[in-house]
């Protein structure tokens, strides 16, 4: 295993989370208070991250730092586009909007029509 594999894996995860949130490198870097070039190189596995910088990036992405480490790339790649859209909507919603989204989803699931039995 190469020395920078972990940097690349974390960088790819950050890029994935950034794209799921519909953010550019520039917007994310601005929110995190870091230079866009640094973030771009970090996403490509070329930079080491300090814990403080990871915290800033996680805050800009509105995710816990742990999500950057715990998100499995294989699981995320297999998620469908609608699931990714829902995740992004939820992450970018206010607490009141998040509550509404949960209640709406529960209502839809409870009231969906059952397929006819053969």
Beta strands, then each sheet from edge to edge (+ up, - down):
end
